[in-house]
Amino acid sequence: MLTLKKEDGPADLGGVTHMSIGVSWDPTVGSSGGVIGKIRQKTGTDLDLIAIAMAGAEPVRLAGLDSLDPMGNGALVHSGDNQTGRGDGDDETVTVVFDKVPSNITSIVFVAAAYKKRSAFQNARNISFKVYDATGGSTQQVADIWPSLLTNDNGCAVAKAIRDGASWKLQVINETGKIKQGDEQSLMRFAMSK
């Protein structure tokens, strides 16, 4: 079993051929109680899990938002947009099949963001990122990553898969930052800085 922690540095994924990262969260009333708070809780909070495939320092493919299979071969697949955080388990998931990732892709950065206007991390509670080894058809959780509740940021770089010759390594990042809402270039620049 692979166990991942930020302090441990990049972990060799060895025989891991399929990996998934999921995000889950719960909507909250927030600081404005009353009618506005109840409306916010009813409509939920929209966080987005996004995987940015990098060729060297350049972002070349994005899985998430409105792109579910950006490579067209099942190498990097997004589960679809959950706009409320309602329900049990992971609200959004990105799955990577490493042996299908084109050779020009050198890394994949996984980012969660309150990307759409009027969304914020402060409007969500119990945000959790889970990393799964999905090799061989079974799924085993290998990491549970929790971002700080003290942030005013709207983005979190969760982890980064890094090509290492014929294999891959995974680095837990768990660093928050600002992403201009609705701006894909700002999102990609944030990923590039990780």
Backbone as a printed PyTorch tensor [residue, N CA C, xyz], in Angstrom:
tensor([[[  0.8420,  -1.1890,   0.0000],
         [  0.0000,   0.0000,   0.0000],
         [  0.8810,   1.2450,   0.0000]],

        [[  0.5150,   2.2040,  -0.7960],
         [  1.2090,   3.4730,  -0.8990],
         [  0.5190,   4.4630,   0.0380]],

        [[  1.2740,   5.1300,   0.9000],
         [  0.7130,   6.1500,   1.7720],
         [  1.4220,   7.4610,   1.4560]],

        [[  0.6610,   8.4930,   1.1810],
         [  1.2260,   9.7640,   0.7340],
         [  1.0400,  10.8550,   1.7710]],

        [[  2.1270,  11.5850,   2.0410],
         [  2.0880,  12.7620,   2.9020],
         [  2.9320,  13.8440,   2.2610]],

        [[  2.5670,  15.0940,   2.4800],
         [  3.2990,  16.2210,   1.9120],
         [  4.7570,  16.2050,   2.3600]],

        [[  4.9900,  15.8910,   3.6310],
         [  6.3320,  15.9320,   4.2010],
         [  7.2660,  14.8950,   3.5780]],

        [[  6.7130,  13.8330,   3.0090],
         [  7.5300,  12.7310,   2.5020],
         [  8.1670,  13.0170,   1.1500]],

        [[  7.7610,  14.0830,   0.4760],
         [  8.2750,  14.3570,  -0.8600],
         [  7.5960,  13.4630,  -1.8910]],

        [[  8.0750,  13.4910,  -3.1430],
         [  7.4380,  12.6990,  -4.1940],
         [  7.5010,  11.1980,  -3.8880]],

        [[  6.3680,  10.5260,  -4.0340],
         [  6.2900,   9.0830,  -3.8030],
         [  6.3350,   8.3650,  -5.1420]],

        [[  7.1440,   7.3490,  -5.2330],
         [  7.2220,   6.5300,  -6.4450],
         [  5.9260,   5.7320,  -6.5670]],

        [[  5.2510,   5.8740,  -7.6890],
         [  3.9810,   5.1710,  -7.8770],
         [  4.1800,   3.7140,  -8.3120]],

        [[  5.4240,   3.3420,  -8.6070],
         [  5.7350,   1.9370,  -8.8800],
         [  4.7380,   1.2660,  -9.7970]],

        [[  4.0140,   0.2920,  -9.2830],
         [  3.0630,  -0.4870, -10.0750],
         [  1.6930,   0.1440, -10.2250]],

        [[  1.5230,   1.3870,  -9.7810],
         [  0.2260,   2.0560,  -9.9150],
         [  0.0400,   2.4650, -11.3690]],

        [[ -0.9570,   1.8890, -12.0230],
         [ -1.2270,   2.2240, -13.4230],
         [ -2.4800,   3.0880, -13.5840]],

        [[ -3.3860,   3.0110, -12.6070],
         [ -4.6050,   3.8230, -12.5950],
         [ -4.6640,   4.5510, -11.2590]],

        [[ -4.8500,   5.8630, -11.3090],
         [ -4.9480,   6.6560, -10.0920],
         [ -6.1220,   7.6140, -10.2260]],

        [[ -6.8250,   7.8310,  -9.1200],
         [ -7.9150,   8.8110,  -9.1020],
         [ -7.6970,   9.7840,  -7.9690]],

        [[ -8.0920,  11.0140,  -8.2020],
         [ -8.1320,  12.0250,  -7.1540],
         [ -9.5560,  12.5550,  -7.1170]],

        [[-10.1250,  12.5560,  -5.9190],
         [-11.4920,  13.0330,  -5.7530],
         [-11.5380,  14.1920,  -4.7810]],

        [[-12.5360,  15.0370,  -4.9270],
         [-12.7770,  16.1310,  -3.9780],
         [-14.2100,  15.9960,  -3.4750]],

        [[-14.3740,  16.2160,  -2.1800],
         [-15.7170,  16.2620,  -1.6050],
         [-15.8100,  17.4880,  -0.7060]],

        [[-17.0130,  18.0070,  -0.5770],
         [-17.2430,  19.1670,   0.2750],
         [-18.7070,  19.2250,   0.6420]],

        [[-18.9970,  19.9850,   1.6740],
         [-20.3690,  20.2060,   2.1160],
         [-20.6780,  21.6930,   2.0010]],

        [[-21.8830,  22.0470,   1.5360],
         [-22.2520,  23.4640,   1.4980],
         [-22.4970,  23.9580,   2.9160]],

        [[-22.3200,  25.2690,   3.1150],
         [-22.5490,  25.8620,   4.4250],
         [-23.3520,  27.1410,   4.2740]],

        [[-23.9720,  27.5510,   5.3680],
         [-24.7420,  28.7950,   5.3760],
         [-23.8080,  29.9840,   5.2310]],

        [[-22.6010,  29.8800,   5.7690],
         [-21.6530,  30.9930,   5.7100],
         [-21.9470,  32.0300,   6.7680]],

        [[-21.3390,  33.1820,   6.6240],
         [-21.4550,  34.2240,   7.6480],
         [-22.7880,  34.9480,   7.5900]],

        [[-23.4750,  34.8710,   6.4660],
         [-24.7620,  35.5570,   6.3800],
         [-25.8730,  34.5460,   6.6340]],

        [[-26.3460,  34.5140,   7.8390],
         [-27.4350,  33.6020,   8.2020],
         [-28.7230,  34.0620,   7.5450]],

        [[-29.8150,  33.7710,   8.1470],
         [-31.1110,  34.2180,   7.6640],
         [-31.4670,  33.6460,   6.3100]],

        [[-32.2690,  34.3920,   5.5690],
         [-32.7870,  33.9410,   4.2840],
         [-31.6660,  33.7420,   3.2620]],

        [[-30.7240,  34.7020,   3.1600],
         [-29.6120,  34.5870,   2.2050],
         [-28.7980,  33.3290,   2.4990]],

        [[-28.4860,  33.0930,   3.7700],
         [-27.7240,  31.9100,   4.1570],
         [-28.4460,  30.6210,   3.8010]],

        [[-29.7590,  30.5920,   4.0170],
         [-30.5320,  29.3850,   3.6800],
         [-30.5680,  29.1570,   2.1680]],

        [[-30.6380,  30.2360,   1.3910],
         [-30.6030,  30.1100,  -0.0730],
         [-29.2560,  29.5520,  -0.5090]],

        [[-28.1510,  30.0890,   0.0810],
         [-26.8150,  29.5790,  -0.2560],
         [-26.6830,  28.0970,   0.0640]],

        [[-27.2020,  27.6980,   1.2280],
         [-27.0830,  26.2960,   1.6090],
         [-27.9230,  25.4190,   0.6870]],

        [[-29.0790,  25.9090,   0.2770],
         [-29.9430,  25.1320,  -0.6060],
         [-29.3280,  24.9920,  -1.9990]],

        [[-28.7370,  26.0840,  -2.5120],
         [-28.1470,  26.0310,  -3.8520],
         [-26.7800,  25.3660,  -3.8380]],

        [[-26.1300,  25.3190,  -2.6660],
         [-24.8420,  24.6420,  -2.5620],
         [-23.6840,  25.5400,  -2.9390]],

        [[-22.5060,  24.9510,  -2.9850],
         [-21.2740,  25.6400,  -3.3150],
         [-20.6260,  24.9100,  -4.4730]],

        [[-20.1520,  25.6470,  -5.4550],
         [-19.5520,  25.0230,  -6.6390],
         [-18.0380,  25.1150,  -6.5690]],

        [[-17.3970,  23.9990,  -6.2010],
         [-15.9500,  23.8730,  -6.3210],
         [-15.6780,  23.0310,  -7.5600]],

        [[-14.5300,  23.2110,  -8.1610],
         [-14.1780,  22.4500,  -9.3610],
         [-12.8350,  21.7760,  -9.1580]],

        [[-12.7570,  20.4950,  -9.4830],
         [-11.5030,  19.7620,  -9.5070],
         [-11.0280,  19.7620, -10.9550]],

        [[ -9.7950,  20.1790, -11.1710],
         [ -9.2700,  20.3340, -12.5250],
         [ -7.8800,  19.7090, -12.5730]],

        [[ -7.5980,  18.9570, -13.6240],
         [ -6.2710,  18.3920, -13.8400],
         [ -5.6800,  19.0780, -15.0630]],

        [[ -4.4840,  19.6280, -14.8930],
         [ -3.8130,  20.3190, -15.9950],
         [ -2.6030,  19.4930, -16.4060]],

        [[ -2.6310,  18.9880, -17.6470],
         [ -1.5140,  18.2130, -18.1810],
         [ -0.4770,  19.1890, -18.7210]],

        [[  0.7800,  18.9730, -18.3130],
         [  1.8660,  19.8710, -18.6740],
         [  2.8560,  19.1610, -19.5960]],

        [[  3.3150,  19.8790, -20.6240],
         [  4.4230,  19.4280, -21.4730],
         [  5.5760,  20.3500, -21.1230]],

        [[  6.4760,  19.8750, -20.2610],
         [  7.5030,  20.7570, -19.7190],
         [  6.8400,  21.7930, -18.8330]],

        [[  7.0850,  23.0640, -19.1030],
         [  6.5020,  24.1460, -18.3000],
         [  5.1740,  24.6450, -18.8520]],

        [[  4.7070,  24.0790, -19.9640],
         [  3.5070,  24.5900, -20.6320],
         [  2.2720,  23.7310, -20.3860]],

        [[  1.1510,  24.3500, -20.0090],
         [ -0.1020,  23.6010, -19.9000],
         [ -0.6280,  23.2950, -21.3100]],

        [[ -0.9740,  22.0160, -21.5630],
         [ -1.4170,  21.6490, -22.9060],
         [ -2.8010,  20.9920, -22.9390]],

        [[ -3.2760,  20.4650, -21.8220],
         [ -4.6180,  19.8760, -21.7520],
         [ -5.1940,  20.1280, -20.3700]],

        [[ -6.5330,  20.2580, -20.3170],
         [ -7.2200,  20.5430, -19.0720],
         [ -8.4080,  19.5960, -18.9470]],

        [[ -8.4590,  18.8220, -17.8640],
         [ -9.6070,  17.9490, -17.5890],
         [-10.4040,  18.5650, -16.4600]],

        [[-11.6420,  18.8870, -16.7380],
         [-12.5000,  19.5380, -15.7610],
         [-13.2570,  20.6610, -16.4370]],

        [[-14.0470,  21.3700, -15.6480],
         [-14.9160,  22.4150, -16.1760],
         [-15.7980,  21.7890, -17.2550]],

        [[-15.5370,  22.0400, -18.5370],
         [-16.3930,  21.4450, -19.5760],
         [-15.6450,  20.4200, -20.4230]],

        [[-14.4680,  19.9810, -19.9770],
         [-13.6640,  19.0290, -20.7340],
         [-13.4980,  17.7460, -19.9200]],

        [[-14.1820,  16.6790, -20.3300],
         [-14.1740,  15.4490, -19.5450],
         [-13.1010,  14.4520, -19.9730]],

        [[-12.7030,  14.4450, -21.2280],
         [-11.6750,  13.5180, -21.7360],
         [-10.7950,  14.2840, -22.7260]],

        [[ -9.9530,  15.2060, -22.2280],
         [ -9.2460,  16.1280, -23.1180],
         [ -8.2340,  15.4710, -24.0540]],

        [[ -7.7720,  14.2680, -23.7370],
         [ -6.8180,  13.6010, -24.6260],
         [ -7.5230,  12.6700, -25.6000]],

        [[ -8.8030,  12.4310, -25.3600],
         [ -9.6070,  11.6340, -26.2750],
         [ -9.3030,  10.1440, -26.2620]],

        [[ -8.5040,   9.6820, -25.2720],
         [ -8.1630,   8.2570, -25.2470],
         [ -8.3700,   7.6240, -23.8720]],

        [[ -9.0140,   8.3480, -22.9510],
         [ -9.2660,   7.8200, -21.6220],
         [ -8.0820,   7.9300, -20.6770]],

        [[ -7.0150,   8.6270, -21.0770],
         [ -5.8310,   8.7670, -20.2150],
         [ -6.1020,   9.6660, -19.0170]],

        [[ -6.9210,  10.6780, -19.2010],
         [ -7.2160,  11.6750, -18.1690],
         [ -8.7020,  11.9970, -18.2780]],

        [[ -9.4930,  11.4760, -17.3290],
         [-10.9550,  11.5750, -17.4450],
         [-11.5410,  12.2200, -16.1950]],

        [[-12.4060,  13.2130, -16.4120],
         [-13.1000,  13.9090, -15.3270],
         [-14.5140,  13.3430, -15.2090]],

        [[-15.0000,  13.2010, -13.9710],
         [-16.3170,  12.6010, -13.7220],
         [-17.4860,  13.5070, -14.0730]],

        [[-17.2500,  14.8040, -14.1930],
         [-18.3370,  15.7410, -14.4760],
         [-18.4740,  16.7590, -13.3480]],

        [[-19.1700,  17.8420, -13.6090],
         [-19.2670,  18.9810, -12.7070],
         [-20.3770,  18.7860, -11.6850]],

        [[-20.0130,  18.7800, -10.3970],
         [-20.9890,  18.8130,  -9.3120],
         [-21.0310,  20.2600,  -8.8490]],

        [[-22.1790,  20.9040,  -8.9660],
         [-22.2630,  22.3290,  -8.6790],
         [-22.7740,  22.6500,  -7.2860]],

        [[-23.0030,  21.6290,  -6.4510],
         [-23.5930,  21.8990,  -5.1390],
         [-22.8270,  21.3090,  -3.9690]],

        [[-22.0680,  20.2370,  -4.1550],
         [-21.4170,  19.5580,  -3.0400],
         [-22.3520,  18.6400,  -2.2860]],

        [[-23.5480,  18.4540,  -2.7950],
         [-24.5210,  17.5800,  -2.1230],
         [-24.2110,  16.1160,  -2.4060]],

        [[-24.5750,  15.2630,  -1.4540],
         [-24.4140,  13.8300,  -1.6230],
         [-23.2010,  13.2990,  -0.8760]],

        [[-23.1380,  11.9900,  -0.7740],
         [-22.0470,  11.3270,  -0.0620],
         [-20.9070,  11.0220,  -1.0150]],

        [[-19.7280,  10.8310,  -0.4490],
         [-18.5650,  10.4450,  -1.2490],
         [-17.9860,  11.6180,  -2.0080]],

        [[-17.1600,  11.2990,  -2.9870],
         [-16.5000,  12.3380,  -3.7780],
         [-17.5140,  13.0380,  -4.6820]],

        [[-17.4120,  14.3620,  -4.7330],
         [-18.3160,  15.1440,  -5.5750],
         [-17.7970,  15.2510,  -7.0040]],

        [[-16.4790,  15.2820,  -7.1750],
         [-15.8570,  15.2700,  -8.4950],
         [-14.5920,  14.4200,  -8.4140]],

        [[-14.2650,  13.7350,  -9.5140],
         [-13.0990,  12.8600,  -9.5520],
         [-12.3900,  12.9980, -10.8960]],

        [[-11.0600,  12.9270, -10.8620],
         [-10.2540,  12.8320, -12.0800],
         [ -9.4870,  11.5160, -11.9960]],

        [[ -9.5510,  10.7250, -13.0640],
         [ -8.8470,   9.4470, -13.1260],
         [ -7.7660,   9.5250, -14.1950]],

        [[ -6.5770,   8.9940, -13.8560],
         [ -5.4440,   8.9590, -14.7750],
         [ -5.0830,   7.5020, -15.0400]],

        [[ -4.9450,   7.1530, -16.3100],
         [ -4.4170,   5.8490, -16.7130],
         [ -3.0330,   6.1520, -17.2870]],

        [[ -2.0150,   5.9080, -16.4790],
         [ -0.6610,   6.3800, -16.8010],
         [ -0.1130,   5.8240, -18.1090]],

        [[ -0.3980,   4.5630, -18.4280],
         [  0.1830,   4.0120, -19.6640],
         [ -0.4910,   4.5490, -20.9250]],

        [[ -1.5690,   5.3170, -20.7760],
         [ -2.2150,   5.9530, -21.9260],
         [ -1.8070,   7.4220, -22.0890]],

        [[ -1.1180,   7.9840, -21.0740],
         [ -0.7210,   9.3960, -21.1330],
         [  0.3530,   9.5560, -22.2060]],

        [[  0.1420,  10.4410, -23.1850],
         [  1.1340,  10.6430, -24.2480],
         [  2.5110,  10.9970, -23.6790]],

        [[  3.5460,  10.5740, -24.3840],
         [  4.9210,  10.7250, -23.8830],
         [  5.3570,  12.1810, -23.7400]],

        [[  4.7020,  13.1150, -24.4350],
         [  5.0920,  14.5230, -24.2980],
         [  4.5740,  15.1570, -23.0030]],

        [[  3.6820,  14.4770, -22.2810],
         [  3.1720,  15.0000, -21.0160],
         [  4.1790,  14.6450, -19.9250]],

        [[  4.7370,  15.6660, -19.2690],
         [  5.7660,  15.4560, -18.2570],
         [  5.2210,  15.5010, -16.8330]],

        [[  4.0570,  16.1370, -16.6520],
         [  3.4400,  16.1890, -15.3240],
         [  1.9630,  16.5170, -15.4560]],

        [[  1.2280,  16.2350, -14.3860],
         [ -0.1960,  16.5730, -14.3130],
         [ -0.4210,  17.2090, -12.9480]],

        [[ -0.9310,  18.4390, -12.9430],
         [ -1.1790,  19.1730, -11.7030],
         [ -2.6790,  19.1360, -11.4250]],

        [[ -3.0270,  18.7390, -10.2120],
         [ -4.4300,  18.6490,  -9.7940],
         [ -4.7520,  19.8530,  -8.9190]],

        [[ -5.7530,  20.6370,  -9.3490],
         [ -6.1220,  21.8810,  -8.6790],
         [ -7.6070,  21.8380,  -8.3610]],

        [[ -7.9680,  22.3240,  -7.1780],
         [ -9.3770,  22.5400,  -6.8440],
         [ -9.5780,  24.0400,  -6.7300]],

        [[-10.6810,  24.5170,  -7.2650],
         [-10.8980,  25.9630,  -7.2620],
         [-12.3730,  26.2950,  -7.1260]],

        [[-12.6300,  27.3780,  -6.4220],
         [-13.9370,  28.0180,  -6.4710],
         [-13.8330,  28.9390,  -7.6840]],

        [[-13.9690,  28.3450,  -8.8490],
         [-13.5880,  28.9680, -10.1150],
         [-14.6530,  29.9180, -10.6560]],

        [[-15.9010,  29.5440, -10.4740],
         [-16.9710,  30.3600, -11.0410],
         [-17.2700,  31.5430, -10.1360]],

        [[-17.7170,  32.6270, -10.7320],
         [-18.0200,  33.8450,  -9.9790],
         [-19.0390,  33.5480,  -8.8850]],

        [[-18.8660,  34.2220,  -7.7730],
         [-19.7070,  34.1010,  -6.5840],
         [-19.5410,  32.7520,  -5.8850]],

        [[-18.4630,  32.0220,  -6.1790],
         [-18.1380,  30.8100,  -5.4300],
         [-16.9100,  31.0950,  -4.5900]],

        [[-16.8110,  30.4730,  -3.4430],
         [-15.6610,  30.6910,  -2.5710],
         [-15.4520,  29.4870,  -1.6770]],

        [[-14.1950,  29.2330,  -1.3040],
         [-13.9010,  28.1640,  -0.3550],
         [-14.6290,  28.4170,   0.9680]],

        [[-14.8270,  29.6960,   1.3280],
         [-15.4880,  30.0150,   2.5920],
         [-16.9380,  29.5430,   2.6160]],

        [[-17.5270,  29.2850,   1.4420],
         [-18.9060,  28.8140,   1.3810],
         [-18.9930,  27.2910,   1.3750]],

        [[-17.8760,  26.6340,   1.6530],
         [-17.8520,  25.1690,   1.7040],
         [-17.2190,  24.7410,   3.0240]],

        [[-17.6030,  23.5810,   3.4950],
         [-17.0300,  23.0040,   4.7080],
         [-16.5730,  21.5830,   4.4040]],

        [[-15.6910,  21.0910,   5.2570],
         [-15.2370,  19.6980,   5.1800],
         [-14.6720,  19.3520,   3.8060]],

        [[-13.8850,  20.2710,   3.2390],
         [-13.2610,  20.0100,   1.9400],
         [-12.1930,  18.9410,   2.1450]],

        [[-12.2380,  17.9210,   1.3090],
         [-11.2970,  16.8170,   1.4230],
         [-10.9130,  16.3350,   0.0340]],

        [[ -9.6210,  16.0980,  -0.1600],
         [ -9.1160,  15.5250,  -1.4020],
         [ -8.6190,  14.1230,  -1.0830]],

        [[ -9.0700,  13.1470,  -1.8220],
         [ -8.6510,  11.7720,  -1.6050],
         [ -7.9200,  11.2710,  -2.8420]],

        [[ -6.8260,  10.5580,  -2.6160],
         [ -6.0570,   9.9510,  -3.6890],
         [ -6.2810,   8.4470,  -3.6050]],

        [[ -6.5990,   7.8400,  -4.7580],
         [ -6.8990,   6.4140,  -4.8120],
         [ -5.9720,   5.7050,  -5.7900]],

        [[ -5.5340,   4.5240,  -5.4040],
         [ -4.8810,   3.6040,  -6.3230],
         [ -5.9990,   2.7460,  -6.8900]],

        [[ -6.2690,   2.8990,  -8.1750],
         [ -7.3600,   2.1690,  -8.8210],
         [ -6.8220,   1.0970,  -9.7650]],

        [[ -5.5930,   0.6340,  -9.5170],
         [ -4.9650,  -0.3850, -10.3500],
         [ -5.6680,  -1.7290, -10.1660]],

        [[ -5.8520,  -2.4460, -11.2510],
         [ -6.4120,  -3.7950, -11.1680],
         [ -7.9040,  -3.8590, -10.9240]],

        [[ -8.6000,  -2.7480, -11.0800],
         [-10.0490,  -2.7620, -10.9500],
         [-10.5750,  -2.5160,  -9.5480]],

        [[ -9.7260,  -2.5870,  -8.5300],
         [-10.1840,  -2.2600,  -7.1780],
         [ -9.6510,  -0.8760,  -6.8130]],

        [[-10.3190,  -0.2170,  -5.8880],
         [ -9.9320,   1.1360,  -5.5130],
         [ -9.5410,   1.1590,  -4.0450]],

        [[ -8.3400,   1.6650,  -3.7750],
         [ -7.8360,   1.7510,  -2.4100],
         [ -7.3740,   3.1730,  -2.1470]],

        [[ -7.9150,   3.7950,  -1.0950],
         [ -7.5060,   5.1560,  -0.7510],
         [ -6.0880,   5.1250,  -0.1980]],

        [[ -5.2300,   6.0310,  -0.7190],
         [ -3.8430,   6.0850,  -0.2630],
         [ -3.4810,   7.4300,   0.3840]],

        [[ -4.3440,   8.4230,   0.2560],
         [ -4.0800,   9.7100,   0.9110],
         [ -5.3850,  10.4670,   1.0960]],

        [[ -5.4430,  11.2450,   2.1630],
         [ -6.5660,  12.1280,   2.4450],
         [ -5.9620,  13.4850,   2.7750]],

        [[ -6.2440,  14.4920,   1.9520],
         [ -5.5970,  15.7970,   2.0370],
         [ -6.6590,  16.8390,   2.3980]],

        [[ -6.4130,  17.5990,   3.4500],
         [ -7.3680,  18.6130,   3.9000],
         [ -6.7290,  19.9910,   3.8170]],

        [[ -7.3010,  20.9080,   3.0360],
         [ -6.7520,  22.2750,   2.9990],
         [ -7.1450,  23.0450,   4.2630]],

        [[ -6.3930,  24.0860,   4.5690],
         [ -6.6520,  24.9080,   5.7490],
         [ -8.0050,  25.6050,   5.6500]],

        [[ -8.6730,  25.7040,   6.7970],
         [ -9.9350,  26.4470,   6.8630],
         [ -9.6980,  27.9460,   7.0170]],

        [[ -8.4500,  28.3480,   7.2300],
         [ -8.1400,  29.7590,   7.4850],
         [ -7.8490,  30.5500,   6.2220]],

        [[ -7.9400,  29.9470,   5.0720],
         [ -7.5750,  30.6350,   3.8420],
         [ -8.6950,  31.5210,   3.3160]],

        [[ -8.2990,  32.6350,   2.7240],
         [ -9.2270,  33.4700,   1.9670],
         [ -9.0440,  33.2330,   0.4780]],

        [[ -8.1770,  32.2600,   0.1390],
         [ -7.8990,  31.9440,  -1.2580],
         [ -9.0550,  31.1640,  -1.8690]],

        [[ -9.0540,  31.0690,  -3.1890],
         [-10.1090,  30.3290,  -3.8730],
         [ -9.5610,  29.1670,  -4.6880]],

        [[ -8.2720,  28.8520,  -4.5060],
         [ -7.6870,  27.7290,  -5.2230],
         [ -6.7770,  26.9300,  -4.3240]],

        [[ -6.6390,  25.6410,  -4.6250],
         [ -5.7200,  24.7840,  -3.8870],
         [ -5.0400,  23.8440,  -4.8770]],

        [[ -3.7050,  23.9130,  -4.9280],
         [ -2.9390,  22.9230,  -5.6870],
         [ -2.8760,  21.6950,  -4.8000]],

        [[ -3.5340,  20.6250,  -5.2110],
         [ -3.6860,  19.4290,  -4.3930],
         [ -2.4500,  18.5450,  -4.4980]],

        [[ -2.0920,  18.1670,  -5.7110],
         [ -0.9990,  17.2130,  -5.9290],
         [ -0.4840,  17.3610,  -7.3540]],

        [[  0.6710,  16.7210,  -7.5930],
         [  1.2700,  16.7580,  -8.9180],
         [  1.8600,  15.3910,  -9.2340]],

        [[  1.4250,  14.8090, -10.3440],
         [  2.0180,  13.5680, -10.8490],
         [  3.1540,  13.9650, -11.7870]],

        [[  4.3250,  13.3660, -11.5840],
         [  5.5230,  13.7420, -12.3310],
         [  6.0840,  12.5140, -13.0300]],

        [[  6.2880,  12.6230, -14.3510],
         [  6.8850,  11.5200, -15.1000],
         [  8.3500,  11.3840, -14.6950]],

        [[  8.7480,  10.1390, -14.4210],
         [ 10.1280,   9.8480, -14.0280],
         [ 10.5970,   8.6680, -14.8770]],

        [[ 11.0970,   8.9820, -16.0770],
         [ 11.4620,   7.9210, -17.0160],
         [ 10.2190,   7.1940, -17.4830]],

        [[ 10.1720,   5.8870, -17.2440],
         [  9.0180,   5.0830, -17.6600],
         [  7.9490,   5.0090, -16.5750]],

        [[  8.2270,   5.5730, -15.3870],
         [  7.2530,   5.5020, -14.3030],
         [  6.8230,   6.9110, -13.8820]],

        [[  6.0180,   6.9680, -12.8410],
         [  5.4850,   8.2390, -12.3490],
         [  5.7040,   8.3450, -10.8470]],

        [[  5.7850,   9.5910, -10.3640],
         [  5.8210,   9.8870,  -8.9330],
         [  4.6670,  10.8350,  -8.6340]],

        [[  4.2270,  10.8470,  -7.3850],
         [  3.1600,  11.7560,  -6.9810],
         [  3.6210,  12.5750,  -5.7950]],

        [[  3.5190,  13.9090,  -5.9350],
         [  3.8780,  14.8450,  -4.8810],
         [  2.6030,  15.4680,  -4.3260]],

        [[  2.3620,  15.3420,  -3.0220],
         [  1.2570,  16.0470,  -2.3760],
         [  1.7080,  17.4940,  -2.1950]],

        [[  0.9090,  18.4450,  -2.6730],
         [  1.2650,  19.8680,  -2.5910],
         [  0.4610,  20.5680,  -1.4900]],

        [[ -0.8640,  20.5280,  -1.5630],
         [ -1.7740,  21.1290,  -0.5850],
         [ -1.3950,  22.5660,  -0.2530]],

        [[ -1.3230,  23.4170,  -1.2960],
         [ -1.0310,  24.8390,  -1.1230],
         [ -2.1500,  25.6540,  -1.7630]],

        [[ -2.6420,  26.6460,  -1.0200],
         [ -3.7180,  27.4800,  -1.5440],
         [ -3.1490,  28.7210,  -2.2170]],

        [[ -3.9850,  29.3740,  -3.0220],
         [ -3.5950,  30.5900,  -3.7090],
         [ -4.7930,  31.2240,  -4.3880]],

        [[ -4.5640,  32.3680,  -4.9810],
         [ -5.6290,  33.1110,  -5.6650],
         [ -5.6610,  32.7710,  -7.1450]],

        [[ -6.8550,  32.5110,  -7.6500],
         [ -7.0960,  32.2960,  -9.0710],
         [ -8.2030,  33.2610,  -9.4760]],

        [[ -7.9630,  34.0330, -10.5180],
         [ -9.0070,  34.9550, -10.9850],
         [-10.1920,  34.1230, -11.4680]],

        [[-11.3330,  34.3570, -10.8750],
         [-12.5070,  33.5390, -11.1760],
         [-12.9410,  33.7050, -12.6240]],

        [[-13.2210,  32.5590, -13.2490],
         [-13.6720,  32.5430, -14.6300],
         [-12.5640,  32.7350, -15.6500]],

        [[-11.2910,  32.7770, -15.2190],
         [-10.1690,  33.0420, -16.1120],
         [ -9.2880,  31.7960, -16.2170]],

        [[ -9.4030,  31.0560, -17.3230],
         [ -8.6320,  29.8230, -17.4960],
         [ -7.1350,  30.0830, -17.5080]],

        [[ -6.6870,  31.2150, -18.0410],
         [ -5.2520,  31.4970, -18.0540],
         [ -4.7220,  31.6930, -16.6360]],

        [[ -5.4950,  32.3230, -15.7640],
         [ -5.0980,  32.4760, -14.3660],
         [ -5.0070,  31.1080, -13.6960]],

        [[ -5.9470,  30.2360, -14.0020],
         [ -5.9420,  28.8670, -13.4750],
         [ -4.6940,  28.1200, -13.9340]],

        [[ -4.3560,  28.2390, -15.2090],
         [ -3.1880,  27.5430, -15.7420],
         [ -1.8880,  28.1260, -15.1870]],

        [[ -1.8210,  29.4580, -15.0140],
         [ -0.6160,  30.0580, -14.4230],
         [ -0.4280,  29.5790, -12.9870]],

        [[ -1.5260,  29.4270, -12.2470],
         [ -1.4530,  28.9000, -10.8850],
         [ -0.8740,  27.4820, -10.9020]],

        [[ -1.3420,  26.6470, -11.8280],
         [ -0.8140,  25.2780, -11.9460],
         [  0.6510,  25.2910, -12.3400]],

        [[  1.0420,  26.1870, -13.2380],
         [  2.4350,  26.2660, -13.6950],
         [  3.3840,  26.6190, -12.5510]],

        [[  2.8960,  27.3560, -11.5510],
         [  3.7540,  27.7640, -10.4490],
         [  4.0120,  26.6450,  -9.4520]],

        [[  3.3870,  25.4990,  -9.6620],
         [  3.5370,  24.3860,  -8.7220],
         [  4.4770,  23.3900,  -9.3040]]])
